[in-house]
Amino acid sequence: MRKLALTFACLMLLMESGCSSSEIPGMLLAKNAPQKTQLEMRQIQTRTYQVKDRLLVMKAMLNVLQDDNFIIEQVNVDLGFFYAQKEVDVEDSGEKFWETFWRGKVDATYKKNQVIDATANITEFGDEMRVRVNFRVKVMNNKGGVVLVRQVDDPEYYQKFFYKVDKGIFIEKEEI
């Protein structure tokens, strides 16, 4: 019996160390990276396309976001601007268990979901289109409170997004 209690206590310590991590599941923030300057972020967020049709680029971007389960909230074709949002469940059953049962908190709070906002600006630049997109993550707890709000600063996330936009522009041009 004593061995079982010791095993259970060790398991709970391991669980606590796993749950106390500051990393948010599914979070889109660069790990252990120094804060980027405004110019560095602008370079990460911006791409130029050898296309003269702003509507074609906008449609390709909107299709990519919809493919990634974003809901398009606002679009202004004249300005080349749009806003989209996506909600993701990030509830960790280990964290929930730890906060509610192990610590015995009746009104326990734990991370429940995150909201990813995307804004984009598409600007004509001579014979090209310049695209700037910005992603922001807001983490919410189970009571609807805000835990964290940060700009997505992971260059790889933006690279993957623009890679999909490249494909989307090709599909739009070829009318596939």
N, C-alpha and C positions, 0 to 999 in steps of 0.2 A: 504494500500500500504506500509506504514511504517512497519507494522507487517510482511509483506512478505519479505521485505528487511532485517529485523532483523533475520528472520528465515533462509534466504539464507546465511547470514553472519555466523550464528552459524553452519550451515551445512558445510560451507567451512572450518571453524576452526576445526571441527571434522574430516573432510576429510584430512586436513593438518597434524593433529596429527597422523592419521592412516598411512599416506604416508611417514612421516618422520622417521618411525621406522628404526633402523639399521638392522633389521632382513630381510634377503633375502628370498622370498618365495621359498620353496623347498630346502633351503640351508641345508647342511649336517654338520653343525658345532655345537658342543656342546655349549649350552647357559650358559653364566655366569660361565663357568668352568675355573679354573686356567690353564695356559698353561702346557701341559704334557711334561715330560722329554722324551728324545730319547728312553730310556729303556721302559718307560710306553707305548709309541706309538708302539714300536716293539712287546710288549706283546699283545696289542690289535689287531695288524695286523697279528699275526702269529698263525697258528694251525698245529697240528701234526695228521696225519692220519695213522691208522694201515693198510696200503696198501703198497704193494711192487712195484706196477705198476705206474710209473710216468705219462705215457701217459694216463692212465685211470683217474687219478686225474686232469690232464690238460684238458682233454675233458669235464669232469664234470664241471670244473670252467668256461670254455669257453661257455658251454651250459647255465649255470646260467646267465652269463653276456649277452648273446644273448637274453635270456628270458626277461631280464631287459632292452632291447632295446639298448644295447651297440653295437657298430660296432668294430669288431676285426681288428685292424690296422696292428699289427706285431706279429709274432710268431716265436720263435726259440726253437724247440723241444729239440735239443741237450743241450741247456743251461737251459731248463725248464722255459723260460721267455716268457711273452706276454704283449702286450700293447693294450688297448681298450679305446674307447671314446664314450661318449653319450652327445647329446645336448638336452637341456630342455628349453622351452619357459617360461620365468618368468615375462613377461610384465604384469604390473599392470595398468589396465585402469584408476584407480583413480590417480595414480602417473602421468601417461601420460597426463590426463586431467589437473591436477594441474600445471604441468610444461609448457604445451603448451597454454592452454586457460586462466587459472586463473592468472598465472603470466605473461602471454602475451609474452612469449619467442618465437621468431621466430625459433631460432636454439636450442630448448630445448633438453636436454639429460635426459634419464631415462633408468632404467634397462630393458634390452630386452631379453637376454637369458643367460644361464649358460652352461658351458662345464664341464663335469665330466670325468676326466682321471683316468684310472685304470691300474696299472702295477702289475705284479705278478711274483714271483720267486718260483719255485717248486724244492726242493732239496732232494735227497735221503739221508736218515739218518738211516743207518742200515737197519732194516726191515720195516722202516716207511718212510713216505713222509712228509717233513716239508714245509708248504706253508706260504708265506708272501705276502700279497696283500696291496697295497697302493692306496687310492683314493684322488684325488685333485680336487677342484672346482675352476673354473675361471668364474667370472661374467662379462658379456659384456654389454655395453650400446647400444642404438639404432644406434650409429654411428660407431660401431665396436671397440670402445675403451675399454680397460680393466678397470673395476671398482674395482675388488678385486680378488686375487688369494690366496687360503689357502688350506692347507692339511685338509682333512676330519678327525676330531678328535673325532667324536661321537662314543663311544664304541658300542652303540646299533646298529648303521648302520653296523659295522663289524660283530657283532653277528648275525644279520639277514642274512648277506651275507653268512657267514660260515654255518648257519643252512641250507640254500639252497644248498650249496656245499655238505653238509652231505647227503642230499636227492639225489643229483645228483650222488654222488659216489655210493650210494645204487642202483640207477637205472642202472648205468653203470655196476656194478658187477653182477646184476641179469639179465642184458641184456633185460630190459623191453622196 
